[in-house]
Amino acid sequence: MAHVISHECISCGACESTCPVEAISLGDDQFIIDNNSCTDCGACIESCPAEAITAS
């Protein structure tokens, strides 16, 4: 299952530092998830204060 970071992202970096496989990086205007690296652990969803990450 892919995870998506929505436009509600506040670019705080909480998700990036929480990801155990470093699948999250800063894109042009917000953080993005590399779905080829993501293991669907859900750590990013739990860490996001803006609730901007969802499973799609």
C-alpha distance matrix in Angstrom:
0.0 3.8 6.6 9.9 13.4 15.8 19.5 20.4 19.8 23.2 22.7 23.8 21.9 20.8 17.2 18.4 20.8 18.5 15.8 16.8 15.7 17.0 13.9 15.3 18.5 20.9 20.8 23.7 23.7 20.7 18.2 15.2 12.1 12.1 8.6 10.7 11.9 9.2 8.9 6.7 10.2 10.5 14.0 13.7 13.1 16.1 18.2 18.1 21.5 20.8 17.7 16.3 12.7 10.2 6.6 6.4
3.8 0.0 3.8 6.6 10.2 12.8 16.4 17.5 16.8 20.2 19.6 21.0 19.2 18.6 14.9 15.9 18.8 17.0 14.2 15.9 14.5 15.0 11.6 12.4 15.3 17.4 17.1 20.0 20.0 17.2 14.7 11.6 8.7 9.0 5.9 9.0 10.3 7.8 9.1 7.3 10.8 10.5 13.4 12.2 12.0 15.4 16.9 16.2 19.7 18.7 15.9 13.9 10.4 8.6 5.9 5.6
6.6 3.8 0.0 3.8 6.9 9.8 13.4 14.2 13.2 16.6 16.2 17.5 15.9 15.2 11.7 13.2 16.1 14.4 12.2 14.6 13.9 13.7 10.5 10.4 13.3 15.1 15.1 18.0 17.4 14.3 11.8 9.3 6.9 8.9 7.1 10.8 11.1 8.1 9.8 7.5 10.1 8.6 11.0 9.1 8.7 12.4 13.5 12.6 15.9 14.9 12.3 10.3 6.7 5.6 4.4 5.7
9.9 6.6 3.8 0.0 3.8 6.2 9.8 11.0 10.4 14.0 13.9 15.8 14.8 14.8 11.7 13.2 16.5 15.5 13.8 16.8 16.0 15.0 11.8 10.5 12.5 13.4 12.9 15.3 14.4 11.5 9.7 7.6 6.8 9.5 8.9 12.7 13.3 10.9 13.2 11.1 13.4 11.3 13.1 10.3 9.7 13.5 14.0 12.0 14.9 13.2 11.0 8.1 5.6 5.5 6.3 6.6
13.4 10.2 6.9 3.8 0.0 3.8 6.9 7.8 6.6 10.2 10.3 12.4 11.9 12.3 9.8 11.4 14.8 14.3 13.4 16.9 16.6 14.9 12.2 9.8 11.1 11.1 10.9 13.1 11.5 8.3 7.0 6.3 7.2 10.8 11.4 15.1 15.0 12.8 15.3 13.4 14.9 12.4 13.1 9.6 9.3 12.7 12.4 9.7 12.2 10.2 9.0 5.5 4.5 6.7 9.0 10.0
15.8 12.8 9.8 6.2 3.8 0.0 3.8 5.2 6.0 9.7 10.9 13.4 14.0 14.5 12.7 14.6 17.8 17.5 17.0 20.5 20.4 18.6 15.9 13.3 14.0 13.2 12.5 13.6 11.3 8.8 9.2 9.2 10.8 14.1 14.6 18.3 18.7 16.5 18.9 16.7 18.2 15.3 16.2 12.7 11.6 14.8 14.5 11.2 12.7 9.7 8.9 5.2 6.3 7.9 10.8 11.0
19.5 16.4 13.4 9.8 6.9 3.8 0.0 3.8 5.3 8.2 9.9 12.9 14.3 15.5 14.4 16.0 19.2 19.5 19.3 23.1 22.9 20.6 18.3 15.2 15.0 13.3 12.2 12.3 9.3 7.8 9.7 10.7 13.2 16.5 17.6 21.1 21.4 19.6 22.3 20.2 21.6 18.7 19.0 15.4 14.5 17.3 16.4 12.8 13.5 10.1 10.6 7.2 9.5 11.6 14.6 14.7
20.4 17.5 14.2 11.0 7.8 5.2 3.8 0.0 3.8 6.3 9.1 11.3 13.2 13.8 13.3 15.6 18.2 18.3 18.8 22.6 23.1 21.0 19.1 15.9 16.0 14.4 14.3 14.7 11.4 9.3 10.7 12.4 14.6 18.2 19.2 22.8 22.6 20.3 22.6 20.3 21.0 17.7 17.7 14.2 12.9 15.1 14.2 10.4 10.2 6.6 7.7 5.2 8.7 11.1 14.7 15.5
19.8 16.8 13.2 10.4 6.6 6.0 5.3 3.8 0.0 3.8 5.6 7.9 9.5 10.5 10.1 12.0 14.7 15.2 15.8 19.6 20.1 17.7 16.1 12.7 12.6 11.0 11.5 12.5 9.4 6.5 7.4 9.8 12.2 15.9 17.4 20.8 20.2 18.1 20.6 18.7 19.2 16.2 15.6 11.9 11.6 13.7 12.0 8.5 9.0 6.4 7.9 5.3 8.0 11.3 14.6 16.0
23.2 20.2 16.6 14.0 10.2 9.7 8.2 6.3 3.8 0.0 3.8 5.5 8.4 9.9 10.9 12.4 14.5 15.6 16.9 20.6 21.5 18.8 17.9 14.2 13.6 11.4 12.6 13.1 9.8 7.5 8.9 12.1 14.8 18.4 20.3 23.5 22.5 20.6 23.1 21.4 21.4 18.4 17.1 13.6 13.7 15.1 12.6 9.3 8.7 6.8 9.8 8.3 11.1 14.7 18.1 19.7
22.7 19.6 16.2 13.9 10.3 10.9 9.9 9.1 5.6 3.8 0.0 3.8 5.6 8.2 9.1 9.6 11.8 13.6 14.6 18.3 18.8 15.8 15.3 11.5 10.3 8.0 9.8 10.8 8.2 5.6 6.3 10.0 12.8 16.2 18.6 21.4 20.1 18.7 21.4 20.4 20.4 17.9 16.3 12.7 13.9 15.3 12.4 9.8 10.3 9.5 11.9 10.1 11.8 15.5 18.4 20.1
23.8 21.0 17.5 15.8 12.4 13.4 12.9 11.3 7.9 5.5 3.8 0.0 3.8 5.7 8.0 8.9 9.9 11.7 13.7 17.2 18.4 15.6 15.9 12.3 11.6 10.1 12.8 14.2 11.9 9.2 8.9 12.4 14.5 17.8 20.2 22.8 20.9 19.3 21.6 20.5 19.8 17.3 15.0 12.0 13.3 13.8 10.4 8.5 8.6 9.2 11.8 11.1 12.7 16.5 19.4 21.7
21.9 19.2 15.9 14.8 11.9 14.0 14.3 13.2 9.5 8.4 5.6 3.8 0.0 3.8 5.5 5.2 6.4 8.6 10.3 13.6 14.8 11.9 12.5 9.1 8.7 8.3 11.6 13.8 12.4 9.4 7.6 10.7 12.2 15.1 17.6 19.9 17.7 16.3 18.6 18.0 17.3 15.3 12.8 10.0 12.3 13.0 9.5 8.6 10.1 11.2 12.8 11.9 12.3 15.9 18.3 20.8
20.8 18.6 15.2 14.8 12.3 14.5 15.5 13.8 10.5 9.9 8.2 5.7 3.8 0.0 3.8 5.6 5.5 6.2 8.8 12.1 14.1 12.1 12.9 10.1 11.0 11.4 14.6 17.2 15.6 12.2 10.0 12.4 12.9 16.0 17.8 20.2 17.8 15.8 17.3 16.4 15.0 12.8 9.9 7.6 9.8 9.7 6.0 6.2 7.9 10.1 11.2 11.3 11.3 14.7 17.1 20.0
17.2 14.9 11.7 11.7 9.8 12.7 14.4 13.3 10.1 10.9 9.1 8.0 5.5 3.8 0.0 3.8 5.5 5.1 6.1 9.9 11.3 9.6 9.6 7.1 9.0 10.4 13.2 16.2 15.0 11.4 8.4 9.7 9.5 12.6 14.1 16.6 14.3 12.1 13.8 12.9 11.9 9.9 7.5 4.6 7.5 8.5 5.8 6.0 9.2 10.6 10.6 10.0 8.9 12.0 13.9 16.7
18.4 15.9 13.2 13.2 11.4 14.6 16.0 15.6 12.0 12.4 9.6 8.9 5.2 5.6 3.8 0.0 3.8 5.5 5.5 8.8 9.6 6.8 7.7 5.1 6.3 8.2 11.5 14.8 14.4 11.1 7.8 9.1 9.0 11.3 13.6 15.5 12.9 11.6 13.8 13.9 13.2 12.2 9.8 7.5 10.9 12.0 9.4 9.7 12.6 13.8 14.1 13.0 11.8 14.7 16.2 18.7
20.8 18.8 16.1 16.5 14.8 17.8 19.2 18.2 14.7 14.5 11.8 9.9 6.4 5.5 5.5 3.8 0.0 3.8 5.8 8.1 10.0 7.9 10.1 8.5 9.5 11.3 14.9 18.0 17.5 14.4 11.4 12.8 12.5 14.4 16.6 18.1 14.9 13.8 15.2 15.5 13.9 13.1 9.9 8.8 12.2 12.2 9.2 10.7 13.2 15.3 15.8 15.5 14.4 17.3 18.7 21.5
18.5 17.0 14.4 15.5 14.3 17.5 19.5 18.3 15.2 15.6 13.6 11.7 8.6 6.2 5.1 5.5 3.8 0.0 3.8 6.2 9.0 8.4 10.0 9.1 11.4 13.7 16.9 20.2 19.5 16.0 12.8 13.6 12.4 14.4 15.7 17.3 14.2 12.2 12.8 12.7 10.6 9.8 6.3 6.2 9.6 9.2 7.0 9.4 12.3 14.7 14.4 14.6 12.9 15.3 16.4 19.6
15.8 14.2 12.2 13.8 13.4 17.0 19.3 18.8 15.8 16.9 14.6 13.7 10.3 8.8 6.1 5.5 5.8 3.8 0.0 3.8 5.6 5.4 6.6 6.8 9.9 12.9 15.7 19.3 19.2 15.7 12.1 11.8 9.8 11.1 12.3 13.6 10.4 8.6 9.5 10.0 8.6 8.7 6.3 6.1 9.8 10.6 9.3 11.2 14.7 16.3 15.4 14.9 12.5 14.4 14.8 17.6
16.8 15.9 14.6 16.8 16.9 20.5 23.1 22.6 19.6 20.6 18.3 17.2 13.6 12.1 9.9 8.8 8.1 6.2 3.8 0.0 3.8 5.8 8.0 9.6 12.5 15.8 18.6 22.3 22.5 19.2 15.5 14.9 12.5 12.8 13.6 14.0 10.3 9.1 8.9 10.5 8.6 10.2 8.1 9.4 12.8 13.0 12.3 14.7 18.0 19.9 18.9 18.6 15.9 17.3 17.0 19.9
15.7 14.5 13.9 16.0 16.6 20.4 22.9 23.1 20.1 21.5 18.8 18.4 14.8 14.1 11.3 9.6 10.0 9.0 5.6 3.8 0.0 3.8 5.5 8.4 11.1 14.8 17.1 20.9 21.7 18.7 14.9 13.6 10.8 10.1 11.1 10.7 6.9 6.9 7.6 10.2 9.7 11.6 10.5 11.0 14.4 15.5 14.8 16.6 20.1 21.5 20.3 19.3 16.5 17.7 17.0 19.2
17.0 15.0 13.7 15.0 14.9 18.6 20.6 21.0 17.7 18.8 15.8 15.6 11.9 12.1 9.6 6.8 7.9 8.4 5.4 5.8 3.8 0.0 3.8 5.5 7.6 11.2 13.7 17.4 18.3 15.6 11.9 11.0 9.1 8.8 11.0 11.2 7.7 8.1 10.2 12.1 12.0 12.9 11.4 10.7 14.3 15.7 14.2 15.4 18.8 19.9 19.3 17.9 15.5 17.4 17.3 19.4
13.9 11.6 10.5 11.8 12.2 15.9 18.3 19.1 16.1 17.9 15.3 15.9 12.5 12.9 9.6 7.7 10.1 10.0 6.6 8.0 5.5 3.8 0.0 3.8 6.7 10.4 12.0 15.8 16.7 13.9 10.2 8.3 5.6 5.1 7.3 8.1 5.3 5.4 8.5 10.1 11.1 11.8 11.3 10.0 13.1 15.3 14.4 14.8 18.4 18.9 17.9 16.0 13.3 14.8 14.5 16.1
15.3 12.4 10.4 10.5 9.8 13.3 15.2 15.9 12.7 14.2 11.5 12.3 9.1 10.1 7.1 5.1 8.5 9.1 6.8 9.6 8.4 5.5 3.8 0.0 3.8 7.1 9.1 12.9 13.4 10.4 6.6 5.6 4.5 6.2 9.0 10.9 8.8 8.2 11.4 11.9 12.7 12.2 11.2 8.8 11.8 14.1 12.6 12.3 15.7 15.9 15.4 13.3 11.3 13.6 14.2 16.0
18.5 15.3 13.3 12.5 11.1 14.0 15.0 16.0 12.6 13.6 10.3 11.6 8.7 11.0 9.0 6.3 9.5 11.4 9.9 12.5 11.1 7.6 6.7 3.8 0.0 3.8 6.3 9.9 10.9 8.6 5.5 5.6 6.7 8.0 11.5 13.0 11.4 11.6 15.0 15.7 16.4 15.8 14.6 11.9 14.7 17.0 14.8 14.1 16.9 16.8 17.1 14.7 13.5 16.2 17.2 18.6
20.9 17.4 15.1 13.4 11.1 13.2 13.3 14.4 11.0 11.4 8.0 10.1 8.3 11.4 10.4 8.2 11.3 13.7 12.9 15.8 14.8 11.2 10.4 7.1 3.8 0.0 3.8 6.8 7.5 5.8 4.2 6.1 8.9 10.8 14.2 16.0 14.9 15.0 18.4 18.6 19.4 18.2 17.0 13.8 16.2 18.4 15.9 14.4 16.6 16.0 17.0 14.3 14.1 17.1 18.8 19.9
20.8 17.1 15.1 12.9 10.9 12.5 12.2 14.3 11.5 12.6 9.8 12.8 11.6 14.6 13.2 11.5 14.9 16.9 15.7 18.6 17.1 13.7 12.0 9.1 6.3 3.8 0.0 3.8 5.6 5.3 5.2 5.8 9.2 10.7 13.9 15.9 15.6 15.9 19.6 19.7 21.2 19.9 19.3 16.0 17.9 20.6 18.5 16.6 18.7 17.4 18.2 14.9 14.8 17.4 18.9 19.3
23.7 20.0 18.0 15.3 13.1 13.6 12.3 14.7 12.5 13.1 10.8 14.2 13.8 17.2 16.2 14.8 18.0 20.2 19.3 22.3 20.9 17.4 15.8 12.9 9.9 6.8 3.8 0.0 3.8 6.1 8.0 9.1 12.6 14.1 17.2 19.1 19.2 19.6 23.2 23.2 24.7 23.3 22.7 19.2 20.7 23.4 21.3 18.9 20.4 18.7 19.9 16.6 17.1 19.7 21.5 21.5
23.7 20.0 17.4 14.4 11.5 11.3 9.3 11.4 9.4 9.8 8.2 11.9 12.4 15.6 15.0 14.4 17.5 19.5 19.2 22.5 21.7 18.3 16.7 13.4 10.9 7.5 5.6 3.8 0.0 3.8 7.2 9.3 13.1 15.4 18.2 20.7 20.6 20.2 23.7 23.1 24.3 22.4 21.7 18.0 19.1 21.6 19.4 16.6 17.6 15.6 17.2 14.0 15.2 18.1 20.4 20.7
20.7 17.2 14.3 11.5 8.3 8.8 7.8 9.3 6.5 7.5 5.6 9.2 9.4 12.2 11.4 11.1 14.4 16.0 15.7 19.2 18.7 15.6 13.9 10.4 8.6 5.8 5.3 6.1 3.8 0.0 3.8 6.5 10.2 13.1 15.7 18.5 18.0 17.2 20.5 19.7 20.7 18.6 17.9 14.2 15.3 17.8 15.7 13.0 14.4 12.6 13.9 10.7 11.8 14.8 17.2 18.0
18.2 14.7 11.8 9.7 7.0 9.2 9.7 10.7 7.4 8.9 6.3 8.9 7.6 10.0 8.4 7.8 11.4 12.8 12.1 15.5 14.9 11.9 10.2 6.6 5.5 4.2 5.2 8.0 7.2 3.8 0.0 3.8 7.0 10.1 12.8 15.5 14.6 13.7 16.9 16.4 17.3 15.5 14.7 11.2 12.9 15.4 13.4 11.3 13.6 12.5 13.2 10.3 10.1 13.2 15.2 16.3
15.2 11.6 9.3 7.6 6.3 9.2 10.7 12.4 9.8 12.1 10.0 12.4 10.7 12.4 9.7 9.1 12.8 13.6 11.8 14.9 13.6 11.0 8.3 5.6 5.6 6.1 5.8 9.1 9.3 6.5 3.8 0.0 3.8 6.7 9.2 12.0 11.7 11.0 14.5 14.2 15.8 14.5 14.5 11.2 12.8 15.9 14.7 12.9 15.8 14.6 14.3 11.1 9.9 12.1 13.2 13.9
12.1 8.7 6.9 6.8 7.2 10.8 13.2 14.6 12.2 14.8 12.8 14.5 12.2 12.9 9.5 9.0 12.5 12.4 9.8 12.5 10.8 9.1 5.6 4.5 6.7 8.9 9.2 12.6 13.1 10.2 7.0 3.8 0.0 3.8 5.8 8.7 8.3 7.2 10.8 10.7 12.6 11.9 12.3 9.7 11.6 14.8 14.1 13.2 16.6 15.9 14.8 12.0 9.6 11.0 11.2 12.2
12.1 9.0 8.9 9.5 10.8 14.1 16.5 18.2 15.9 18.4 16.2 17.8 15.1 16.0 12.6 11.3 14.4 14.4 11.1 12.8 10.1 8.8 5.1 6.2 8.0 10.8 10.7 14.1 15.4 13.1 10.1 6.7 3.8 0.0 3.8 5.4 5.6 6.2 10.0 11.0 13.4 13.7 14.4 12.5 14.6 17.6 17.2 16.7 20.2 19.7 18.4 15.8 13.1 13.9 13.2 13.6
8.6 5.9 7.1 8.9 11.4 14.6 17.6 19.2 17.4 20.3 18.6 20.2 17.6 17.8 14.1 13.6 16.6 15.7 12.3 13.6 11.1 11.0 7.3 9.0 11.5 14.2 13.9 17.2 18.2 15.7 12.8 9.2 5.8 3.8 0.0 3.8 5.4 4.9 8.1 8.8 11.9 12.5 14.2 12.8 14.2 17.4 17.8 17.5 21.1 20.5 18.6 16.1 12.9 12.7 11.1 11.2
10.7 9.0 10.8 12.7 15.1 18.3 21.1 22.8 20.8 23.5 21.4 22.8 19.9 20.2 16.6 15.5 18.1 17.3 13.6 14.0 10.7 11.2 8.1 10.9 13.0 16.0 15.9 19.1 20.7 18.5 15.5 12.0 8.7 5.4 3.8 0.0 3.8 5.8 8.3 10.4 13.3 14.9 16.3 15.5 17.3 20.2 20.5 20.6 24.3 24.0 22.1 19.8 16.6 16.4 14.4 14.4
11.9 10.3 11.1 13.3 15.0 18.7 21.4 22.6 20.2 22.5 20.1 20.9 17.7 17.8 14.3 12.9 14.9 14.2 10.4 10.3 6.9 7.7 5.3 8.8 11.4 14.9 15.6 19.2 20.6 18.0 14.6 11.7 8.3 5.6 5.4 3.8 0.0 3.8 6.4 9.2 11.3 13.1 13.8 13.4 15.8 18.2 18.2 18.8 22.6 22.8 21.2 19.3 16.1 16.4 14.8 15.8
9.2 7.8 8.1 10.9 12.8 16.5 19.6 20.3 18.1 20.6 18.7 19.3 16.3 15.8 12.1 11.6 13.8 12.2 8.6 9.1 6.9 8.1 5.4 8.2 11.6 15.0 15.9 19.6 20.2 17.2 13.7 11.0 7.2 6.2 4.9 5.8 3.8 0.0 3.8 5.6 7.8 9.4 10.6 10.2 12.3 14.8 15.3 15.9 19.8 20.0 18.1 16.5 13.0 13.1 11.4 13.0
8.9 9.1 9.8 13.2 15.3 18.9 22.3 22.6 20.6 23.1 21.4 21.6 18.6 17.3 13.8 13.8 15.2 12.8 9.5 8.9 7.6 10.2 8.5 11.4 15.0 18.4 19.6 23.2 23.7 20.5 16.9 14.5 10.8 10.0 8.1 8.3 6.4 3.8 0.0 3.8 5.5 8.4 10.0 11.0 12.7 14.6 15.7 17.0 20.8 21.5 19.2 18.2 14.5 14.0 11.9 13.8
6.7 7.3 7.5 11.1 13.4 16.7 20.2 20.3 18.7 21.4 20.4 20.5 18.0 16.4 12.9 13.9 15.5 12.7 10.0 10.5 10.2 12.1 10.1 11.9 15.7 18.6 19.7 23.2 23.1 19.7 16.4 14.2 10.7 11.0 8.8 10.4 9.2 5.6 3.8 0.0 3.8 5.5 8.3 9.2 9.9 12.0 13.8 14.8 18.5 19.0 16.2 15.6 11.8 10.8 8.5 10.9
10.2 10.8 10.1 13.4 14.9 18.2 21.6 21.0 19.2 21.4 20.4 19.8 17.3 15.0 11.9 13.2 13.9 10.6 8.6 8.6 9.7 12.0 11.1 12.7 16.4 19.4 21.2 24.7 24.3 20.7 17.3 15.8 12.6 13.4 11.9 13.3 11.3 7.8 5.5 3.8 0.0 3.8 5.7 8.0 9.0 9.9 11.8 13.8 17.3 18.5 15.9 16.1 12.6 12.1 10.7 13.7
10.5 10.5 8.6 11.3 12.4 15.3 18.7 17.7 16.2 18.4 17.9 17.3 15.3 12.8 9.9 12.2 13.1 9.8 8.7 10.2 11.6 12.9 11.8 12.2 15.8 18.2 19.9 23.3 22.4 18.6 15.5 14.5 11.9 13.7 12.5 14.9 13.1 9.4 8.4 5.5 3.8 0.0 3.8 5.4 5.3 6.6 8.9 10.4 13.8 14.9 12.2 12.6 9.3 9.1 8.5 12.1
14.0 13.4 11.0 13.1 13.1 16.2 19.0 17.7 15.6 17.1 16.3 15.0 12.8 9.9 7.5 9.8 9.9 6.3 6.3 8.1 10.5 11.4 11.3 11.2 14.6 17.0 19.3 22.7 21.7 17.9 14.7 14.5 12.3 14.4 14.2 16.3 13.8 10.6 10.0 8.3 5.7 3.8 0.0 3.8 5.5 5.3 6.3 8.8 12.2 14.0 12.1 12.9 10.2 11.3 11.7 15.2
13.7 12.2 9.1 10.3 9.6 12.7 15.4 14.2 11.9 13.6 12.7 12.0 10.0 7.6 4.6 7.5 8.8 6.2 6.1 9.4 11.0 10.7 10.0 8.8 11.9 13.8 16.0 19.2 18.0 14.2 11.2 11.2 9.7 12.5 12.8 15.5 13.4 10.2 11.0 9.2 8.0 5.4 3.8 0.0 3.8 5.4 5.1 6.1 9.9 11.2 9.6 9.6 7.2 9.2 10.4 13.8
13.1 12.0 8.7 9.7 9.3 11.6 14.5 12.9 11.6 13.7 13.9 13.3 12.3 9.8 7.5 10.9 12.2 9.6 9.8 12.8 14.4 14.3 13.1 11.8 14.7 16.2 17.9 20.7 19.1 15.3 12.9 12.8 11.6 14.6 14.2 17.3 15.8 12.3 12.7 9.9 9.0 5.3 5.5 3.8 0.0 3.8 5.5 5.6 8.9 9.6 7.0 7.8 5.4 6.7 8.4 12.0
16.1 15.4 12.4 13.5 12.7 14.8 17.3 15.1 13.7 15.1 15.3 13.8 13.0 9.7 8.5 12.0 12.2 9.2 10.6 13.0 15.5 15.7 15.3 14.1 17.0 18.4 20.6 23.4 21.6 17.8 15.4 15.9 14.8 17.6 17.4 20.2 18.2 14.8 14.6 12.0 9.9 6.6 5.3 5.4 3.8 0.0 3.8 5.8 8.2 10.3 8.2 10.3 8.8 10.1 11.7 15.4
18.2 16.9 13.5 14.0 12.4 14.5 16.4 14.2 12.0 12.6 12.4 10.4 9.5 6.0 5.8 9.4 9.2 7.0 9.3 12.3 14.8 14.2 14.4 12.6 14.8 15.9 18.5 21.3 19.4 15.7 13.4 14.7 14.1 17.2 17.8 20.5 18.2 15.3 15.7 13.8 11.8 8.9 6.3 5.1 5.5 3.8 0.0 3.8 6.3 9.0 8.4 10.1 9.3 11.8 13.9 17.4
18.1 16.2 12.6 12.0 9.7 11.2 12.8 10.4 8.5 9.3 9.8 8.5 8.6 6.2 6.0 9.7 10.7 9.4 11.2 14.7 16.6 15.4 14.8 12.3 14.1 14.4 16.6 18.9 16.6 13.0 11.3 12.9 13.2 16.7 17.5 20.6 18.8 15.9 17.0 14.8 13.8 10.4 8.8 6.1 5.6 5.8 3.8 0.0 3.8 5.5 5.3 6.6 6.9 10.0 13.0 16.0
21.5 19.7 15.9 14.9 12.2 12.7 13.5 10.2 9.0 8.7 10.3 8.6 10.1 7.9 9.2 12.6 13.2 12.3 14.7 18.0 20.1 18.8 18.4 15.7 16.9 16.6 18.7 20.4 17.6 14.4 13.6 15.8 16.6 20.2 21.1 24.3 22.6 19.8 20.8 18.5 17.3 13.8 12.2 9.9 8.9 8.2 6.3 3.8 0.0 3.8 5.6 7.9 9.7 12.6 15.9 18.7
20.8 18.7 14.9 13.2 10.2 9.7 10.1 6.6 6.4 6.8 9.5 9.2 11.2 10.1 10.6 13.8 15.3 14.7 16.3 19.9 21.5 19.9 18.9 15.9 16.8 16.0 17.4 18.7 15.6 12.6 12.5 14.6 15.9 19.7 20.5 24.0 22.8 20.0 21.5 19.0 18.5 14.9 14.0 11.2 9.6 10.3 9.0 5.5 3.8 0.0 3.8 5.2 8.2 11.1 14.8 17.1
17.7 15.9 12.3 11.0 9.0 8.9 10.6 7.7 7.9 9.8 11.9 11.8 12.8 11.2 10.6 14.1 15.8 14.4 15.4 18.9 20.3 19.3 17.9 15.4 17.1 17.0 18.2 19.9 17.2 13.9 13.2 14.3 14.8 18.4 18.6 22.1 21.2 18.1 19.2 16.2 15.9 12.2 12.1 9.6 7.0 8.2 8.4 5.3 5.6 3.8 0.0 3.8 5.7 7.8 11.4 13.9
16.3 13.9 10.3 8.1 5.5 5.2 7.2 5.2 5.3 8.3 10.1 11.1 11.9 11.3 10.0 13.0 15.5 14.6 14.9 18.6 19.3 17.9 16.0 13.3 14.7 14.3 14.9 16.6 14.0 10.7 10.3 11.1 12.0 15.8 16.1 19.8 19.3 16.5 18.2 15.6 16.1 12.6 12.9 9.6 7.8 10.3 10.1 6.6 7.9 5.2 3.8 0.0 3.8 6.7 10.3 12.2
12.7 10.4 6.7 5.6 4.5 6.3 9.5 8.7 8.0 11.1 11.8 12.7 12.3 11.3 8.9 11.8 14.4 12.9 12.5 15.9 16.5 15.5 13.3 11.3 13.5 14.1 14.8 17.1 15.2 11.8 10.1 9.9 9.6 13.1 12.9 16.6 16.1 13.0 14.5 11.8 12.6 9.3 10.2 7.2 5.4 8.8 9.3 6.9 9.7 8.2 5.7 3.8 0.0 3.8 7.0 9.4
10.2 8.6 5.6 5.5 6.7 7.9 11.6 11.1 11.3 14.7 15.5 16.5 15.9 14.7 12.0 14.7 17.3 15.3 14.4 17.3 17.7 17.4 14.8 13.6 16.2 17.1 17.4 19.7 18.1 14.8 13.2 12.1 11.0 13.9 12.7 16.4 16.4 13.1 14.0 10.8 12.1 9.1 11.3 9.2 6.7 10.1 11.8 10.0 12.6 11.1 7.8 6.7 3.8 0.0 3.8 6.2
6.6 5.9 4.4 6.3 9.0 10.8 14.6 14.7 14.6 18.1 18.4 19.4 18.3 17.1 13.9 16.2 18.7 16.4 14.8 17.0 17.0 17.3 14.5 14.2 17.2 18.8 18.9 21.5 20.4 17.2 15.2 13.2 11.2 13.2 11.1 14.4 14.8 11.4 11.9 8.5 10.7 8.5 11.7 10.4 8.4 11.7 13.9 13.0 15.9 14.8 11.4 10.3 7.0 3.8 0.0 3.8
6.4 5.6 5.7 6.6 10.0 11.0 14.7 15.5 16.0 19.7 20.1 21.7 20.8 20.0 16.7 18.7 21.5 19.6 17.6 19.9 19.2 19.4 16.1 16.0 18.6 19.9 19.3 21.5 20.7 18.0 16.3 13.9 12.2 13.6 11.2 14.4 15.8 13.0 13.8 10.9 13.7 12.1 15.2 13.8 12.0 15.4 17.4 16.0 18.7 17.1 13.9 12.2 9.4 6.2 3.8 0.0
